[in-house]
Amino acid sequence: MSGEETGGEEPSGQGYKRFPRSYFEPKPVKQGDELDVEISEVSRKGDGVARVGGYVIFVPNTKQGETKRIRVSQIRPNYAVGEVVGDAEQKPPSP
């Protein structure tokens, strides 16, 4: 694209970086939240995967089918990372 099409010139040889809309949308969890989750699958790296409102949370050292209480330790635009703080008190409701 030329500078005329974008409304300005590109800065010193670098193109503009566009972020996906999900990057700026509010996430269904916050850092430090403690949640009871069910590990629905295992990632390629071996971490458990839980979902809250469709948002992915990776939980290391868990297996598929386990229900755990986790604390959200990192928030990323498309996923979060949680750490196990104990067993869940009760099974979370299915979405």
C-alpha positions in Angstrom: 0.0 0.0 0.0 1.2 3.5 -0.7 1.2 6.4 1.7 -1.7 7.9 -0.2 -4.0 4.9 0.4 -3.4 4.7 4.1 -3.5 8.5 4.8 0.1 8.7 5.8 3.6 7.4 5.2 4.8 4.2 6.8 7.4 4.7 9.5 11.0 4.0 8.3 10.5 0.7 6.5 8.1 -0.9 8.9 4.5 -1.7 8.1 1.5 -0.9 10.3 0.6 -3.6 12.8 -3.1 -4.2 13.2 -4.4 -5.9 16.3 -7.4 -8.2 16.3 -10.5 -6.8 17.8 -10.3 -9.4 20.6 -7.1 -7.8 21.8 -9.0 -4.8 23.2 -12.2 -6.5 24.3 -12.7 -7.1 28.1 -11.8 -10.6 29.2 -14.2 -12.8 31.2 -11.5 -13.3 33.9 -9.1 -11.0 35.7 -5.6 -11.6 37.0 -5.8 -13.0 40.6 -9.4 -14.4 40.1 -9.9 -17.8 41.7 -12.2 -20.1 39.8 -13.4 -23.7 39.9 -12.9 -25.1 36.4 -13.1 -28.4 34.6 -10.1 -29.4 32.4 -11.8 -30.1 29.1 -8.7 -31.1 27.0 -4.9 -31.2 27.0 -2.9 -28.8 24.8 0.0 -29.8 22.5 2.4 -28.8 25.3 0.7 -31.0 27.8 -1.1 -28.2 29.8 -4.7 -28.7 30.7 -7.2 -26.4 28.9 -10.2 -24.9 30.7 -12.7 -22.5 29.1 -14.6 -19.7 30.8 -17.2 -18.0 28.5 -15.2 -19.4 25.5 -12.0 -17.8 26.7 -9.1 -20.3 27.0 -7.2 -20.8 30.3 -4.1 -23.0 30.2 -3.5 -24.8 33.5 -0.1 -26.7 33.8 0.1 -30.0 35.6 -3.5 -31.0 35.1 -5.2 -33.8 33.2 -8.4 -34.0 31.1 -11.5 -34.5 33.2 -10.1 -33.0 36.5 -12.0 -30.3 38.3 -9.6 -27.8 40.0 -9.6 -24.5 41.8 -7.2 -22.2 39.9 -5.8 -18.7 40.3 -5.4 -16.7 37.1 -1.7 -15.7 37.0 -1.4 -14.2 33.5 -3.8 -12.6 31.0 -3.0 -12.5 27.3 -5.2 -11.2 24.4 -6.4 -14.7 23.4 -5.8 -16.8 26.5 -4.9 -16.8 30.2 -2.6 -18.9 32.3 -3.7 -20.3 35.7 -2.1 -22.2 38.5 -3.8 -24.8 40.6 -4.5 -23.8 44.2 -6.5 -26.9 45.2 -9.4 -29.2 44.3 -12.7 -27.6 43.4 -15.3 -27.5 46.1 -18.0 -28.6 43.7 -18.3 -29.4 39.9 -18.8 -26.1 38.0 -22.0 -25.7 36.0 -21.8 -26.7 32.3 -22.1 -23.7 29.9 
